[in-house]
């Protein structure tokens, strides 16, 4: 018998939101892990909010919604609120009931940014790594480090002299300002962005264009390629090495470890700092040949390269590019959509935690029960 299309709305629904989500959906494992971490942070959340006044958006819901934004490449908070409004899977993950109203995008953004600026993002990452089922997946001896450039949320037209001496004339009504940079010498010492003063003009290598950006740093363990620490700094020539030392100093254990890295870290002073911290530098040799025909002197000698573990570390360290690739291609972090070093640091740290959550369901399924 042919069924008839019925477009009428039902007044009541007798199906729970929980039943709409398949039992084997990967978000179930991710939400269980996130809820366990958030439960451990509950006491910290209490100290961030006043005890009187109108209730705000629950911090647990703010962080779950931000996770969805990274997991599903939602490009804006306005679109995220739209998705949560009609997407039952998103409602279930955030914790909203079928009849609950969705927040205004501006209110959500302000509450989320205030929460993440309180170092909650890094606490979430550390809480995730401290879970019993996650901790046994981590290596305690072998690590890798690398950095990547992430564009700031500002235009090159906003990079103007700090003294405002040659500020361009006002554009005609209805048009953007036009700038001719030809023949103009610009540097971070004399110029700054009016949109995001924390952004720095930086060029990755010869032949590459200079752009306003930040540098994101990740410390990865080599067993399963999970992020164990992350940082965001100004884009400078020494940012990668300085951030690495900071992340190593934040480790609670002081046992000897190995650290894999690319040839940009092959600097004598940096290698000396690593050895002083009981870190064996498994760094790729920078064998640049100068115009004179001489090869650059490397800081990595036979004490390190003669061991078979050195070659293993060089192979494992390439997996750190998967973290940056996921963050930029899948999570949409090719360009920050917030301004200022504090907020961009929080977003970067939280997105690296989201990468771990993406990897963990499959890794945990492979573990013996």
Secondary structure, DSSP 8 states (H G I E B T S, - for coil): ----------S---S-HHHHS-TT-HHHHHHHHHHHHHHHTHHHHHTTS-SSSS----HHHHHHHHHHHHHTT---HHHHHHHHHH-HHHHHHHT--TT-----HHHHHHHHHHHIIIIIHHHHHHHHHTSHHHHTTS-SSEEEEEEEEEE-SS-GGGEEETT-TT------TTS------TT----TTTEEESS-TT-EEE-SSTTS--EEEEEEEEEEETTT--EEEEEEEE--TTHHHHHHHHHHHT-S--S-EEEEE-GGG--HHHHHHHHHTTEEEEE-----B-TTS-B---S--HHHHTSHHHHHHHHHGGGHHHHHHIIIIIS-TTB-SS-SHHHHHHHHHHHHHHHHHHHHHHHHHTS--
